[in-house]
Amino acid sequence: MTKSTNRGRGGKRPGAGRPKKARPAPSSTRYASAEDYLQAVVEGSEVADAARISAARGLIAFQKRRQRAPLAPLQSPREQTRSDAQGAASDMTERFKARVIELSGGKKHD
């Protein structure tokens, strides 16, 4: 039996394996919010990185409050109809007064 001179053929060898991708240099600039980062990418002052852009888009929903429509006071259908009628009547009165002044030549009559 002969002895093998090359023991331990497996394991890590220098230069073996797939070459690593070149990554963009990390930016030393810190942004206050995800929206600020995206604005910098749009303006061109920051290099676009797909992973960071995706993360920033996901974070915007949590960093910025949603704007909601103000709630109108709840009224019953009867009260709503009554207030609509009053609004229409006051509008009609104002339009009538303006028309009377217009037809009278701009003179107000009390």
C-alpha positions in Angstrom: 0.0 0.0 0.0 1.2 3.4 -0.9 0.8 6.5 1.2 -1.0 9.4 -0.3 1.0 12.6 -0.2 -2.1 14.9 -0.8 -4.1 14.7 2.3 -7.2 16.8 2.9 -8.2 17.8 -0.7 -11.5 19.4 0.4 -12.1 22.6 2.2 -11.6 26.3 1.4 -9.0 27.2 -1.2 -8.0 30.7 -2.1 -9.5 31.9 -5.4 -12.1 29.1 -5.5 -15.8 29.7 -6.1 -17.9 32.2 -8.0 -16.6 35.7 -8.0 -18.5 38.2 -5.8 -20.6 41.0 -7.4 -19.5 44.5 -7.1 -21.7 46.4 -4.7 -22.2 50.1 -4.7 -20.3 51.9 -1.9 -22.5 52.5 1.0 -23.6 56.1 1.3 -22.5 57.9 4.5 -25.5 60.3 4.2 -28.3 59.6 6.6 -31.8 60.6 5.7 -34.6 61.6 8.1 -37.2 59.5 6.4 -37.7 57.1 3.6 -39.4 59.8 1.5 -36.3 62.0 1.8 -34.1 59.1 0.5 -36.4 58.5 -2.5 -36.4 62.2 -3.2 -32.5 62.1 -3.3 -32.6 59.1 -5.7 -35.0 61.0 -8.0 -32.8 64.1 -7.9 -29.7 62.0 -8.7 -27.8 62.9 -5.6 -28.0 59.3 -4.3 -27.1 56.1 -6.2 -30.2 54.0 -6.9 -30.1 50.7 -5.0 -33.0 48.4 -5.7 -33.1 46.8 -2.2 -33.0 50.2 -0.5 -35.7 51.7 -2.8 -38.0 48.7 -2.1 -37.5 49.1 1.6 -38.1 52.8 1.5 -41.3 52.4 -0.4 -42.5 49.9 2.2 -41.6 52.2 5.1 -43.4 55.3 3.8 -46.8 53.9 4.9 -45.5 53.6 8.4 -43.6 56.9 8.7 -46.3 59.2 7.3 -49.7 59.5 8.8 -52.6 58.8 6.5 -54.8 61.8 5.8 -58.3 61.0 6.5 -61.4 62.9 5.5 -63.0 64.7 8.5 -66.2 63.0 9.7 -69.4 65.0 9.2 -71.7 65.1 12.2 -74.2 62.3 12.0 -77.8 63.4 11.4 -80.9 61.4 10.9 -82.3 61.5 7.3 -85.1 63.7 8.4 -82.7 66.3 10.0 -80.5 66.1 6.9 -83.5 66.9 4.6 -84.6 69.8 6.8 -81.1 71.3 6.9 -80.7 70.9 3.1 -84.1 72.7 2.6 -83.1 75.5 5.0 -79.8 76.0 3.1 -81.6 76.0 -0.2 -84.1 78.5 1.1 -81.5 80.9 2.4 -79.6 80.6 -0.9 -82.7 81.4 -2.8 -83.5 84.4 -0.6 -79.9 85.8 -1.1 -80.2 85.3 -4.9 -83.7 87.0 -4.9 -82.3 90.0 -2.9 -79.4 90.4 -5.3 -81.7 90.3 -8.3 -84.0 92.9 -6.8 -81.0 95.2 -6.2 -79.8 94.6 -9.7 -83.2 95.4 -11.3 -83.7 98.5 -9.2 -80.5 100.0 -10.6 -78.2 99.3 -7.7 -80.3 101.1 -5.0 -81.1 99.2 -1.8 -84.7 99.3 -0.6 -85.3 98.3 3.0 
